[in-house]
């Protein structure tokens, strides 16, 4: 009974621990998954803020460029671009405000940025109004009086501070997300191991109790059989007592001899049933039971002892009393053996009764064990995990319901089946090396995708016998599909973010190049200066390897003449030595010649492998890709702008339109400078025609009249009019002498 109570206590403890572990696993998994999801959401939100800040910066640059372009050119198309960029930026700012609503510092910076942007929008609207109503000079004069540079720097600083704050938050949130994911994994593994340990302990307790019950039942059966055989075999009377000296057993011989039936004697003090006196003195003799209980040793009956039966008959007896000990060596009673064999039948009946009671008890205990095993299997089958045990020959000994439904839904029972047959060849190929390792005594852990779109975390744990030999291994698996899908989504987001950043950097570089090119055109006063500074802008700001401008000539060879170049290691003089032509010949197949002939933009991906560049391969100087845009002045293509990069993929397709626009702007600058030069020459010629004689080159009457009017005006403004008049008259006489007129007074 003590052993059974101890077993029940241990089993209940194991079940309670298992249920606690299962509840802890569910709660921990839910909490950790929620934490990981929240961390992933915060990381994605930070990425969204950074994306929109970058787009806001790009749209701001576009707005500034369009405003400046409209102020310079007055082209209404620039206003359309500006209004579209302003609308896009307003949408981005509103999205940023919503995303950072929980960040007080970022919201404060956003409010300040909003104020600066509103101030700049007011300035740009005033510039637009002045340009439309009063012209470029009025708009430029207004620009010089407003704090454009200060507000631009302030807006850039605020955007940079917001980006820096978000990047710091991004680093912290990525770290929190990584930590949460690791905690989920480690907690799941730890709780799974605890659950496995609890289930293993319960399993071992039940198995051990079953073995002990079987052994106990077998021992009892053997003991009772042996006792019955002994009682039947001996011809002596046997009487047994408990530890208090009360009769517990009597064989028929003892009943017959004592005159007491078993029912009558059961529980009676042994002295009442076993009444003995001295044969001669008739004095009561000490019953050896009490002494045997006290000393724990065998006691012999005194000689000449008479047993007085209940009916008064007397029988001389002899023999001994021996203590009854349990497995722990404690005295549990005494057995009296005296001569008589007539009680064997009653003893056999007693043994049968005891066997029946023992069988009932064993059946009750077996039923309890079966019920406990049923509960254990129910717990294992309802745990959200794949559990199996495989022996050393790689055959299944036990699998829970989840494992069977996942890998063998068509089998009613896979116990005894080979692992290879259940998993299939493709999955077994993945698992076989790990199974070999776990059968060698090394625990294994791995993630795999046994079915399309289904990911599992698998643990192999070896089982050892008493001789330190691996006799099998346990399989613990959990579904991690959601975690894998989250990791793939995060990786895709990171890839998209990197691509967007690269595109934004490339777009920003082109916009900076276009802006710098426009400033160059505005400041240039000479055509060669414009070409050289434009090439410098493309290389230094745009980051390209080489930039050059070629003009076509109308000589017999239709050769190309380099007008400006930056980035070529040997300089512009070396470009003059390169035999190039814009004619459709072998030396005229480069992007520059083709752009001039076709009037279309030309592009070469890799000049190192392009056969058209075989004749110039020794002059490439490390460049890989090339791009050429025709330069049109009026209706004539005068040359081409060539841009080269050191990377075959440096010039993306979306850059071609912007670079073509830069070439068009350069051509417009050339046209403007040439028109300005022609206008200056025309004005000089008209001035000479109207004020000097065509034949003699001397000043004519118009020149004389203008000079006289200016002299009179000057004389009226001075304090000494007579002296000035005399001076002017002297100069007038000199002019009359030079022109052949007569002197006046």
Secondary structure, DSSP 8 states (H G I E B T S, - for coil): -HHHHHHHHHHHHHHHHHHHHHHHHHHHHHHHHHHHHHHHHHHHHHHHHHHHHHHHHHHHHHHHHHHHHHHHH--HHHHHHHHHHHHHHHHHHHHHHHHTTT-HHHHHHHHHHHHHHHHHHHHHHHHHHHHHHT-HHHHHHHHHHS-HHHHHHHHHHHHHHHHHHHHHHHHHHHHHHHHHHHHHHHHHHHHHHHHHHHHHHHHHHHHHHHHHHHHHHHHHHHHHHHHHHHHHH--EEEEEEETTSBEEEE-HHHHHHH---HHHHTTSBHHHHSEEEETTT--B---HHHHHHHH-S-EE--SSEEEE-TTS-EEEE-EEEEEEE-TTS-EEEEEEEEE--TTHHHHHHHHHHHHHHHHHHHHHHHHHHHHHHHHHHHHHHHSSSEEEEEETTSBEEEE-HHHHHHH-TT-S--TT-BHHHHH-HHHHHHHHHHHHHHHTT--EEEEEEEETTEEEEEEEEEEE-TTS-EEEEEEEEEE-HHHHHHHHHHHHHHHHHHHHHHHHHHHHHHHHHHHHHHHHHHH--SHHHHHHHHHHHHHHTT--SEEEEEEE--STT-BEEEEEEES-TTHHHHHHHS--BSSSSGGG-SHHHHHHHHSS-EEES-TTT-GGGGGGGGG-TT--EEEEEEEEETTEEEEEEEEEESSTTSS-HHHHHHHHHHHHHHHHHHHHHHHHHHHHHHHHHHHHHHHB-TTT--B-HHHHHHHHHHHHHHHHTSS-HHHHHHHHHHHHHHHHHHHT-----
